[in-house]
Amino acid sequence: MDTIFAVSSGAPPAAIAVLRISGPRACAAASLLCGALPPPRRASLRRLVDPSSAGPLDNALVIVFPGPRTATGEDLVELHLHGGRAVVAAVEASLGAIDGLRRAEPGEFTRRALQAGIIDLSEAEGLGDLLAAETETQRRAALTAAEGGIRRRVEAWLTRLLTIAAQVEAQLDFSDEDDVPEEDESAIADACRQLAGEMTTILAKPPVERLKDGIRIVLAGPPNSGKSTLINALAERDAAIVSSIAGTTRDRIDVPVRRNGIAYLLTDTAGLAEATDDPIEAQGIERARLAIEAADVVLWLGDSDAPPGAIWLRARADEIGRTETGAEFSISVHRALGLDALWSEIERRAAGLLPVLDDVALNARQRDLLSTCTNELLLAARAIDLLMTAEHLRQARNALDAITGRGDTERMLDALFGAFCIGK
């Protein structure tokens, strides 16, 4: 196996650049640069030189981590360099000239940790999410996964599933032996249903993608009702063109917003006119209707006909002649009236749409596999033949194994780790 190297800290320039070397030649390569290596896990200052020219490279801290108790399961050396681009480039060039060393591919350090059994696939996915986290809720959900929250839940399910499967196999293989108790098939079916029920409860919880993609807030209403003005106020920037001319907004405008650790996607839509001869406006109205259907929360700015479940707003409440409606909130952007109350209601609704912090939240891949496992357990509970019960339990076990990476293909791993940064 090749020995790989890459900068694992932020891109230079920076005060310090941490360059990792991992693989069977990590210690030998590091000694070519700095001479005698320090004792394991003890940071020591060394002068780095180019092995081919003996020219100076940098003064750096060197830390040696002997495998297998390392981040990758292999021998690993960290060089804490000065973080200038020229320094990093010179050290990388020297390492690249050493036989058996090459630059790491994206995510290759984490992939080797997975292959060595240091982490499982759910923890690797959590680590990827942690690196990409932009809000507090994203960070905490990713940290739960990266620290093994999903793995522990799956392992507990797997233990119970194996117990059920062992009871079935015992009946199939040793039912004629006196020391093998005969299990009631109805008890096995009940155990399958109970386990499937617990998994269904997890599947009913909000997916982790809600934290990444944001709560979808759609502003809707008739033309010239103040949607664009309101979305600018909620986003606290000029995201949409505001005009007194009706029909200014022809297409949906998506505006990402982060507030109190939660991601939102605000969508301004075309005014919902009852009829139009303009084909472009008609297309915008159709897109507006589709956005409303897909919304998590709808802010309705019309004077009537609010969609079911929408937050009904009485917009431009400061204008003379604005009549009272059945709206829940009166809004005036120019007078900053009602905006805080509106945000409070949005956040209240968002709380019920997001995963509970520090609890297990599954991504789409994990949910699909858990759904497969649940279906197989229910089929096992209904099977009238123990051979079919055993087969459904085997398929359920395969689905659980795939959540933690025991049954996944190289193509899926390539897709996952290809999204990681080079030094991870």
Secondary structure, 3 states (H helix, E strand, C coil): CCEEEEECCCCCCEEEEEEEEECCCHHHHHHHHHCCCCCCCCCEEEEEECCCCCCEEEEEEEEEECCCCCCCCCCEEEEEEEECHHHHHHHHHHHHCCCCEEECCCCHHHHHHHHCCCCCHHHHHHHHHHHHCCCHHHHHHHHHHHCCHHHHHHHHHHHHHHHHHHHHHHHHHHCCCCCCCCCCHHHHHHHHHHHHHHHHHHHCCCCCHHHHHCEEEEEECCCCCCHHHHHHHHHCCCCCCCCCCCCCCCCCEEEEEEECCEEEEEEECCCCCCCCCCHHHHHHHHHHHHHHHHCCEEEECCCCCCCCCCEEEECCCCCCCCCCCCCCEECECCCCECHHHHHHHHHHHHHCCCCCCCCCCCCHHHHHHHHHHHHHHHHHHHCCCHHHHHHHHHHHHHHHHHHHCCCCCHHHHHHHHCCCCCCC
